[in-house]
């Protein structure tokens, strides 16, 4: 089955559209590519970023969201106990003043994160900014 995207005007397979239970055919009227492009444009504008920031701040105050985050963290902790212990150890050492957070080793950004090349050595960390940390893991931002 195909559907026409109202944004780009192209006919595409239904799998190229996000599901949406409130529509007649169960899919959005805008294809995934157009939806992603719009979201990226919206987020990359100063006004859009502020809206998203405000929305997320309010969203995290709801009990439902708090429960979902708590459940996600429990599940992640069960699936990756080594990561959880290593992160806790680093955070506790920083809190206690025994470990100092350093700038990103690549670009010097003061907002850095601890990257563990080996979770069995929890205090052996590389300090990387968000962007370089993602790159280290082979992920795009």
C-alpha positions in Angstrom: 0.0 0.0 0.0 1.3 3.5 -0.8 0.6 7.0 0.5 1.4 10.5 -0.7 3.4 12.7 1.5 1.7 16.1 1.9 5.1 17.8 2.3 7.2 16.5 -0.5 4.3 15.2 -2.7 6.0 11.9 -3.4 4.1 8.6 -3.2 5.8 6.1 -0.9 5.2 2.8 0.8 3.3 2.9 4.1 6.5 1.8 5.9 8.1 5.1 5.0 5.6 6.9 7.3 5.5 7.0 11.1 2.6 5.2 12.7 -0.1 7.4 14.3 -3.1 5.8 15.9 -5.3 8.9 15.5 -5.2 8.9 11.7 -7.6 7.0 9.4 -4.9 4.7 7.9 -2.8 4.7 11.1 0.1 6.7 9.7 1.1 10.3 9.6 0.5 12.3 6.4 4.2 13.3 6.2 6.9 10.8 5.3 9.7 10.0 7.8 12.3 11.9 5.8 10.2 15.1 5.8 9.4 14.6 9.5 13.0 14.3 10.4 14.0 17.3 8.3 11.3 19.4 9.9 12.4 18.3 13.4 16.0 19.1 12.7 15.2 22.6 11.3 12.9 23.3 14.3 15.5 22.2 16.8 18.4 24.0 15.2 16.7 27.4 15.5 17.3 29.3 18.7 13.5 29.7 19.3 12.9 26.0 18.6 15.7 24.9 21.0 14.2 27.0 23.7 10.7 25.5 23.1 12.1 22.0 23.3 14.0 22.8 26.4 11.0 24.2 28.1 8.8 21.3 27.0 11.2 18.7 28.2 11.6 20.4 31.6 7.8 20.4 32.1 7.6 16.8 30.8 10.1 15.5 33.3 8.0 16.8 36.1 5.1 14.5 35.4 4.7 11.3 37.5 4.3 9.2 34.4 7.7 10.4 33.0 9.4 10.0 36.3 8.2 6.4 36.5 9.3 5.7 32.9 12.8 7.1 33.6 13.1 5.1 36.8 12.1 1.9 35.0 14.5 2.6 32.2 17.4 3.1 34.6 16.6 -0.1 36.5 16.5 -2.1 33.3 19.7 -0.5 32.1 21.4 -1.3 35.4 20.3 -4.9 35.2 21.5 -5.2 31.6 24.9 -3.4 32.1 26.0 -3.8 35.7 29.6 -3.1 34.9 28.8 0.3 33.3 26.5 1.2 36.2 29.2 0.4 38.8 31.9 2.3 36.8 29.7 5.4 36.4 28.8 5.3 40.1 32.4 5.0 41.1 33.5 8.0 39.0 30.5 10.1 40.1 31.2 9.3 43.8 34.9 10.2 43.4 34.0 13.5 41.8 31.5 14.2 44.5 34.0 13.4 47.2 36.7 15.6 45.6 39.0 12.6 44.9 38.7 12.9 41.2 38.7 16.2 39.2 36.6 16.6 36.1 38.8 17.8 33.2 38.0 19.5 29.9 37.5 17.4 26.7 40.8 15.9 25.7 40.1 16.6 22.0 38.6 20.1 21.9 39.0 21.5 25.4 35.3 22.0 26.1 34.9 22.4 29.9 31.6 20.5 29.8 33.0 17.0 29.6 31.9 13.4 30.3 33.9 10.5 31.6 34.5 7.8 28.9 35.5 4.4 30.1 37.5 2.5 27.5 37.3 -0.5 29.9 34.5 -0.8 32.5 36.7 -3.2 34.5 39.0 -0.2 35.3 36.4 2.3 36.5 38.8 5.1 37.4 40.7 4.9 34.0 38.7 7.5 32.1 39.1 9.8 29.1 37.4 13.2 29.4 35.3 13.9 26.3 32.6 16.4 25.4 29.2 15.1 24.3 30.1 15.3 20.6 33.5 13.5 20.9 32.1 10.9 23.4 29.4 10.0 20.8 32.1 9.8 18.1 34.2 7.5 20.4 31.3 5.1 20.5 30.7 5.4 16.7 27.5 7.3 17.0 26.2 10.4 15.3 24.6 13.3 17.0 
